[in-house]
Amino acid sequence: MRAMVLHEWGGSLTLETVPDPAPGIGEVVLRVHACAPDQFDVTIRAGRIGGKLPLIMGHEIAGEVAAQGPGVEGWAEGDRAVVHAYLTCGRCRFCQLGRVTLCENFRGYFGVHQDGGYAEYVRVPAGNLCAIPEGVGYAEATTIVSPVATPLKAIKTRAGVRPGDDVVVVGACGGVGIHAVQIAKAFGARVVAVDIDDAKLARASELGADHAVNGLKEDFAEVALDVTGGKGAETVLEFVGTEQTLPKSFASLARTGTLVVVGFQPGTVFASDPTRFVNDEITVTGSRYVNRAELAEAAEWVGAGRVKPVVSGTYPLAEVEQALADLSENKVVGRAPVLIDS
């Protein structure tokens, strides 16, 4: 099969012919139709996550079942599916509680510790598959894997957003944030979208943001307080997580508000006055990806049209490097998947 292969951390991916994968017990081989790059891929290629070499990257995968190993039930050749991106044990206390992202025997990620989707085929545990709804194309389906699933969990489960809440989305024009804007609106919230590109912010407004704030030009905490009449936001979703944005996100919170950190830069520290934790009962928490049921719920949202997948372009397999470059230079709105068939 054809695949884009990384041989050294920080190097370039090269188009090569490699052996087709074969399914083991409880596994399937998926014929990949689309795989979407995201900022995590940039971090992976730099070697900051670890993993194996040589490596086929790519973890936001959509395709169809091409072959099955022994013991696979519930899937047939030709079934369309996306892939849950985590490799977990399914046995530890967190997996048993449905919190698989906290797996005590975590084995890593597709496209890092096991070959991923920048290839014609990928080997996947059958338990990692999630059906693509009827009528959803492969390019759009890649958004289910994280861009829709991740903010849906953060908004519904970690923040508990309710109708009438004010929600600030920091990093609202990234691949995850642009879908968070739509999901927060679907929950009945008033949304303040924060980013640093006016053209992209205009897109966020088209998708439902009530207020758009360029963080390079305005203090978004001041705007959040202004538009809420001094109350602040019940929820702030952090998809950036830098020393510049985190203090402003904290300052944007209403009494009893919740700051949910989803995206972050490792090692970043921000100071906060503990008085607010007590006097205002502020909550600061994180949200790490999703379990299989939450992934299936995200698929249902896309299939029902409750959230619109934002796909701004596509690339052929041989142009993965260009896709990653455009992503790094903030030229992509939403997702721009690699189409393996092209």
Solvent accessible surface area in square Angstrom, and as a share of the most:
residue,aa,sasa,rsa
1,M,33,0.15
2,R,82,0.30
3,A,0,0.00
4,M,5,0.02
5,V,7,0.04
6,L,0,0.00
7,H,101,0.45
8,E,112,0.50
9,W,85,0.30
10,G,60,0.57
11,G,16,0.15
12,S,71,0.46
13,L,7,0.03
14,T,63,0.37
15,L,82,0.41
16,E,52,0.23
17,T,116,0.68
18,V,32,0.18
19,P,119,0.75
20,D,89,0.46
21,P,34,0.22
22,A,76,0.59
23,P,36,0.22
24,G,29,0.27
25,I,149,0.76
26,G,28,0.27
27,E,27,0.12
28,V,0,0.00
29,V,6,0.04
30,L,0,0.00
31,R,99,0.36
32,V,1,0.00
33,H,23,0.10
34,A,0,0.00
35,C,0,0.00
36,A,0,0.00
37,P,5,0.03
38,D,15,0.08
39,Q,96,0.43
40,F,55,0.23
41,D,0,0.00
42,V,38,0.22
43,T,32,0.19
44,I,0,0.00
45,R,45,0.16
46,A,45,0.35
47,G,25,0.24
48,R,163,0.59
49,I,61,0.31
50,G,30,0.29
51,G,37,0.35
52,K,76,0.32
53,L,68,0.34
54,P,75,0.47
55,L,0,0.00
56,I,10,0.05
57,M,0,0.00
58,G,0,0.00
59,H,11,0.05
60,E,0,0.00
61,I,0,0.00
62,A,0,0.00
63,G,0,0.00
64,E,39,0.17
65,V,1,0.01
66,A,35,0.27
67,A,40,0.31
68,Q,77,0.34
69,G,11,0.11
70,P,89,0.56
71,G,68,0.66
72,V,22,0.12
73,E,153,0.69
74,G,77,0.74
75,W,52,0.18
76,A,53,0.41
77,E,134,0.60
78,G,35,0.34
79,D,49,0.26
80,R,70,0.26
81,A,0,0.00
82,V,0,0.00
83,V,0,0.00
84,H,0,0.00
85,A,5,0.04
86,Y,19,0.07
87,L,4,0.02
88,T,13,0.08
89,C,19,0.11
90,G,40,0.39
91,R,180,0.66
92,C,13,0.08
93,R,152,0.55
94,F,42,0.17
95,C,13,0.08
96,Q,127,0.57
97,L,129,0.64
98,G,26,0.25
99,R,118,0.43
100,V,14,0.08
101,T,7,0.04
102,L,67,0.34
103,C,10,0.06
104,E,93,0.42
105,N,78,0.40
106,F,66,0.27
107,R,132,0.48
108,G,2,0.02
109,Y,36,0.14
110,F,0,0.00
111,G,0,0.00
112,V,0,0.00
113,H,68,0.30
114,Q,27,0.12
115,D,48,0.25
116,G,1,0.01
117,G,0,0.00
118,Y,0,0.00
119,A,0,0.00
120,E,45,0.20
121,Y,63,0.24
122,V,4,0.02
123,R,86,0.31
124,V,0,0.00
125,P,31,0.20
126,A,16,0.12
127,G,53,0.51
128,N,5,0.02
129,L,15,0.08
130,C,13,0.08
131,A,58,0.45
132,I,12,0.06
133,P,30,0.19
134,E,167,0.75
135,G,78,0.75
136,V,17,0.10
137,G,33,0.32
138,Y,45,0.17
139,A,16,0.13
140,E,65,0.29
141,A,0,0.00
142,T,0,0.00
143,T,0,0.00
144,I,0,0.00
145,V,0,0.00
146,S,19,0.12
147,P,0,0.00
148,V,0,0.00
149,A,1,0.00
150,T,9,0.05
151,P,0,0.00
152,L,4,0.02
153,K,27,0.12
154,A,0,0.00
155,I,0,0.00
156,K,95,0.40
157,T,80,0.47
158,R,80,0.29
159,A,20,0.16
160,G,35,0.34
161,V,9,0.05
162,R,159,0.58
163,P,112,0.70
164,G,66,0.63
165,D,13,0.07
166,D,3,0.02
167,V,0,0.00
168,V,1,0.00
169,V,0,0.00
170,V,2,0.01
171,G,10,0.10
172,A,0,0.00
173,C,3,0.02
174,G,35,0.33
175,G,11,0.11
176,V,29,0.17
177,G,1,0.01
178,I,0,0.00
179,H,0,0.00
180,A,0,0.00
181,V,0,0.00
182,Q,18,0.08
183,I,0,0.00
184,A,0,0.00
185,K,69,0.29
186,A,50,0.38
187,F,44,0.18
188,G,38,0.36
189,A,4,0.03
190,R,93,0.34
191,V,0,0.00
192,V,1,0.01
193,A,0,0.00
194,V,6,0.03
195,D,23,0.12
196,I,93,0.47
197,D,55,0.28
198,D,76,0.39
199,A,80,0.62
200,K,24,0.10
201,L,6,0.03
202,A,53,0.41
203,R,71,0.26
204,A,0,0.00
205,S,52,0.33
206,E,126,0.56
207,L,29,0.14
208,G,24,0.23
209,A,10,0.08
210,D,67,0.35
211,H,64,0.29
212,A,46,0.35
213,V,2,0.01
214,N,13,0.07
215,G,22,0.22
216,L,135,0.67
217,K,142,0.60
218,E,87,0.39
219,D,49,0.26
220,F,6,0.03
221,A,8,0.06
222,E,115,0.52
223,V,26,0.15
224,A,0,0.00
225,L,63,0.31
226,D,112,0.58
227,V,32,0.18
228,T,14,0.08
229,G,74,0.71
230,G,54,0.52
231,K,92,0.39
232,G,0,0.00
233,A,1,0.00
234,E,41,0.18
235,T,2,0.01
236,V,0,0.00
237,L,0,0.00
238,E,0,0.00
239,F,33,0.14
240,V,48,0.28
241,G,0,0.00
242,T,30,0.17
243,E,109,0.49
244,Q,112,0.50
245,T,22,0.13
246,L,11,0.06
247,P,52,0.33
248,K,67,0.28
249,S,0,0.00
250,F,15,0.06
251,A,47,0.37
252,S,0,0.00
253,L,4,0.02
254,A,4,0.03
255,R,162,0.59
256,T,95,0.55
257,G,0,0.00
258,T,18,0.11
259,L,0,0.00
260,V,0,0.00
261,V,33,0.19
262,V,25,0.14
263,G,19,0.19
264,F,127,0.53
265,Q,94,0.42
266,P,116,0.73
267,G,76,0.73
268,T,46,0.27
269,V,126,0.72
270,F,51,0.21
271,A,96,0.75
272,S,42,0.27
273,D,82,0.43
274,P,94,0.59
275,T,69,0.40
276,R,56,0.20
277,F,77,0.32
278,V,114,0.66
279,N,90,0.46
280,D,24,0.13
281,E,122,0.55
282,I,11,0.06
283,T,64,0.37
284,V,57,0.33
285,T,29,0.17
286,G,35,0.33
287,S,11,0.07
288,R,95,0.35
289,Y,18,0.07
290,V,0,0.00
291,N,29,0.15
292,R,71,0.26
293,A,75,0.58
294,E,36,0.16
295,L,1,0.00
296,A,39,0.30
297,E,45,0.20
298,A,0,0.00
299,A,4,0.03
300,E,113,0.50
301,W,11,0.04
302,V,9,0.05
303,G,37,0.35
304,A,74,0.58
305,G,59,0.57
306,R,134,0.49
307,V,1,0.01
308,K,112,0.47
309,P,25,0.16
310,V,6,0.04
311,V,45,0.26
312,S,66,0.42
313,G,31,0.30
314,T,68,0.40
315,Y,33,0.12
316,P,45,0.28
317,L,0,0.00
318,A,58,0.45
319,E,81,0.36
320,V,0,0.00
321,E,51,0.23
322,Q,90,0.40
323,A,2,0.02
324,L,0,0.00
325,A,38,0.29
326,D,18,0.09
327,L,16,0.08
328,S,54,0.35
329,E,100,0.45
330,N,89,0.46
331,K,132,0.56
332,V,18,0.10
333,V,30,0.17
334,G,2,0.02
335,R,10,0.04
336,A,7,0.05
337,P,0,0.00
338,V,0,0.00
339,L,50,0.25
340,I,3,0.02
341,D,85,0.44
342,S,78,0.50
